[in-house]
């Protein structure tokens, strides 16, 4: 039976790539890093090194899968979010080191690949079981059933987990074939159990073997219909031929057992004699068994048993019954019984024994993102409601200031400042006055520019990465098969556009604040003076009888209602700006997180915000309605009250007081706006720095992915590149060696007194043998003694010496005399001791000369030859 090969991968350190996200999630960093370190070690043991093919090894692989799923719930890597981890896996059926290699920034790719390996590991354990006892076959069958369930789950969900860009072994076609093969092999385990038990009736055995044949035929058909599957299984693994053999053998066995069932029934009292059909079944079984087989499938002597049963049946039928033998083509196919069903894989349950959640105490990134979303929406809601409150107060103050209320209701002497206005002047001075506002306004451009620089840098990094990706895509075309940057950075680009718009609006708001300050700065300066200085500038006025009128009394009562409205709104604003308990909010998000690790942050946030601030918003709506009624009454009563204060001086004084009141209201508004502006720019800086961190992580991950892809492209180009053709003279190297080793005069001359070397049966070859179209392969060299003279036979040629008329190797010009104290050596035949010898032969006696690479004699160190005269 077959064991599916495992996918291979490269090492990965989760601690490095997820450190920043742990900090952003607000979890215990030390605890989280320790969990990630354990996860990294678990991965290297499970899928990089590979454990032994045992139940313990399988549990190691399953434990890593459970750890990874737990991590994925906290830190999902989808390729479209800010968490980017590059997972590299090779096709289990790929060719060579780089065959079928794929790198994706998608945790679904890792999960699918590990699940594939879990199923493949199960098949390898099952296929390694050699015993055929009941317990062993039960274990093998269970592993094949579980593997079938996992392959079926991947077949149905791999596209949603990974997408379209994946390795060939994770396509639905290939996974469908593997699932069918595992089910067929599980059914085969049922047949082995049935045969070895010896308790099954032939009819049941026939149905089980027919089921085996049918399941193997289904697996064969799934492979044959897909060219990408069949090409691998035919060329590399030869599985299709083995499967086709199994189909034929189990077809034959099913008919054999049907024949035995006919004989068993025939021996029963009153049973119908079907000798002809029995013989036909045996004949059909025998014909199936004649197919060429490269595997040992059948129990011992099964073919002999078929032939024996056939001979007995033919003999009995010929002698006694003479039952006609039907045509084998007309025989009905045996019934089939498929007893091995896939064990469905449940992704919500752990795979390993005694699972432990490494990341149970760590805040999931989905919950952290949901909390960020909640904080953002809460800030928007609170800012909106506070702005509405202040807008309503500004409207109220504006109407009262235009009516010079409540200052017009105070009894003052001529030239005396109303107490209400002096109280406003004191508040303005205590808050820093004009200098305070000017300092804030001067800081706004610097804060704006700082945020703009951060955003510009983030945009530059994304732009550079996108342009580089487009350049490489143009250069390598279809080979550059990773996801385009534009698709991955869509959300980041939208965020940048949103931040750009926000900065532009902030610039406009800052300009409005500055204009408002310039329009009221003159009266703010008056309010910044002492009381005596302000009274000196106050126009004089006549005493009015209107302060004692019923209208004045009504206006005083209405002013009390106005103060009550302001106090109520102040309490509402305090309740809105009170920070909620984030632990309670986080608990709600955790409680409503889906099994896949996602959180519906929008709906939960809307519900929680309504619970927290719904009552305050309703109360504010009541104050707005109350304000409209009060202002209508104030305007109506003031119209009657103003008739008592008619007169030139009084109107000038009232106008002065009104402008001072409006200046104070403008100061309060400016201070609120400037405080909010500073807080806004501070919060925006944090947001932009977080955004920049996401961009940096994305660019780093894409850079790593780019380098891996470039390595693959380069490696594949190197692997597929043709080797250089060998020079034409390499083909004739042997002939050249043989002819060049002989002098032109015939046999080589041998100096007297030198032992003759035995003739060699092998022609000496160059040290690197060359085959056309292939790289040179090393040829073993004979043993070498560094104290022996170098032999010319190293390259299969006689030595040639410069200056004696002989040709030089490779057409080189004659060697010129060496400078200094190195003269020409004597001729090679001058002395027998100077004749070079083959490898393995020592000279008859020591001599002082060695040979260099040109065949020249040189004195060995430290011997120094004297120059010839």
Phi, psi and omega in degrees: 000160190265143169247126183288133178294156182271149171284149179245156184215184178246165181291154182210135178251106182292331183298321183290316188278341184248004184301314182295324182288331175296317179296319180293328181286346178076021181272171174294108188296318182297316180294319180294319179295324177295318178296320179293326176295318177296320179297319179297314178296320179298321179292314181299323179289323188276319189236351177260310180274323183075123176281176178295152181281071179225176178297325177295317177297321177297320180293327176298316179294317179294325179295319177298321179299316179296318178299318182293319178298320177297318177295320183296327177295330179271323184229076181291132179249102185253350184088341180250354178253189186282345179272116184232114177234129182271120177252124182247126178222148177252151177299131180298332181253014183286162181263136172074182183291322184258010183291129175063030182278137181219137176238123180227146175263066185212118181294337176297328177296315178297315183296317180294320181294319179292319177299319176303314180294326176299313179295317179297321178299319178298318179293325179290322175297315181296317182289340180275352179285121182260335181286146180251017178289169188299315183294319181296315179293327176295319178296314180297316180299317180297318179296318178294322179294317178294318178298320178299316179297320179293316179297323177293320177298315178295322179301321184273341188234355184298321182295323178285329179286321189249316190106194185278334184271100182209178177281160187296328183286350178255015173280157183297328180293313182292319180294325177296320177296315182296322178296316179296321179296317180296321179294321178297320180289328174295320176296325177296324176297324177297318179295319179296319178298318182294320182291314183290334178290327180071013184253351184276142175287152181303328181296317179295318178299323178296318180293320180294314180293325175297323175296320177300311181299318182295316181293320177294325178294322176298314179299318179297319180294320179297325179283319184294327184282347179246114184298321181295330179278311185295325182295320179291316185286337177276311190279316189266321189245346179054035180284326186296321179294321178295319180294319179296324176297318180296322178302312182293317182296317181286333171298313180298318180297322180298321177289324177299313180292329176295322176296318178294326177294322177296321178293321180295319179290324181298326181285350179283150180298134176076008182280154180283135180278122179232059179296322182297313179295323179299315179297318181297322179297316179296319179296318179294319177299318181294324179293323177295326183286350181279353179293145182298131182234136176250008182225153180265102185258321197266153175300163182301136173064018181293322178293322176294323178295320179297314181295321179295314179298322179295317181296318180296315182294319179295317181298311179298320182291321180290325184276326191238303197267327179053041179284130181298140180267117181290160176294136182300331181290339182270355182289137178288143178292141179297149175297150181244148177228110180264105184263342181266108179254149177296143172268111187299141178269129179254108184291348181273351182252147178291153180269324188278164174279138181052061182293148178230130181274103180296330189250023184298326184266004183261134180294123178298146180296331177295320178290320177299319177293323177296321176296318176299318178298318179298315180298320179295313180293323178295317179299318178297317181294313181296316179299319180295316182290320178296321178297320177295320179298313182290326176296318178295319178295321178297320177298316180296314180294324180295317179295316180294321180294323179294335179263002182058041177250143005268006184300326182293345182265356183271138178275113180228155175281166179297129181082004179263139182280131177302142183298322181297323180286324178294324176299321178293321179296319179296317178299318180298315182292322180294334180272003176109345176065211186294322182299324179297314181294318181296321180296318179296316182295323179290336179280337186300314180300323180294318178296319179297316182294323179298314179293324179296320179296319179297315180294319180298321179295319178297318179294323179296317180298316178295320180295315180298316180295320180294316180295322178294320178296317179296322179296315179291326178293322176292323182288315186259353176054238187293336180292335179274080192259022177273166183295133179299150183297326182300324179288324183280332185259017182300312181293319178297319179294321177296320177297318179296320177297321178296318179292323176299315178298320180296318179294323179295318177294324179295321178297318178293320179295321178297322179294321178295319178299317180296319179295317179298321178295317181295329181287336185240006186295330183296313181284335173294324177295322177296318178293340179279355181276174175285169182296319180295320180293323178292317180295331178293331179272350185283127178295148178283161181208159178276153179290135184248143176278353183292337181296340180258006182280165178294329179296320178295321178295320178296320180295323178297320179294321178293327178295327176295321177293323177298315178298321179297320178297317181295319179296317179299317179293325177298320177292321177298317180296321178297318179293327178291321184274357177289129183286132177283166178282109183293333179297321178294318180296317180297321178299321178294318178296318179297321181293334183252014176286137182286164177301332179281354178094013179260155182228129176279079188296325185296308183291320179294318180297317179299318181292316182293318178297323178294322177293323184281320191237004180299317181293317181296321179294322178294319179297320179297321177300324178292322179293326178295316179296321179294322180297318181299319179293317181296316181296323176299317179292320180299314181295322180292315181289322182294330178299324178282323181293327184292342180291337180281340185253021180288141181148152187298306183296320180297321181292322178294317179296317180296322179295321179296314179296323180296318180291325177293320177295318178295325178295319179295317178299320178296322178298314179300317179296317180296318180298316178298315181295320182290322176297317177295323179296317178296316178296320179299313181293325176296315178295321180295325177298316178297317180297316181291325176293321175296317177298318178296323177296320177297317180296319179297315178298319180296313182296321179295315179297319179293326177294317177297317179296322180295315181297320178296318181292321177296322177298317180297315181297316180295317180295317179295322178294321178292321183292323184270352181292142180285153177278151179292145179289139179289147178299153184296330184288344178295330180293333182254019185297325182291315180297319180297321180298316183294317183285321184286342181280352179251134175294161182295339182275004180116230184290150181293143179282137180247127179292144179296143178085359180256130181295139180276130180288143178296145180297139180268137178279344183252136176283130182293129181254159175297159185296342176234115178281139183246130172243138184299132176083358180234164180285152178297138179247139183296141175252133182303135178265150175293161180298145187235131176253117185295345180265004176266153176292145179294140181258145178289341184284000176303323177248016174072025182225150173289148179290145174240136186247131181292143176092359181240020171084357181271153181291147179267154179298143176056027176071024181286150177290159180303143180290133178279159180301143178288142180287166173076225187269013182255104183271177171297139176283163176292164180301155183294338182263008184293328182214139181296334180288342181268002179282124179297147183241158178292169176301146174087356181245129177270149176293157183302326181208162181299149175216158189273002188253147171238164180249136175270187186292344177264005182084009181276147176278138176223143179290136177290150178295139005263019182295134180238118181280139180276148179296143176284144180278000000 
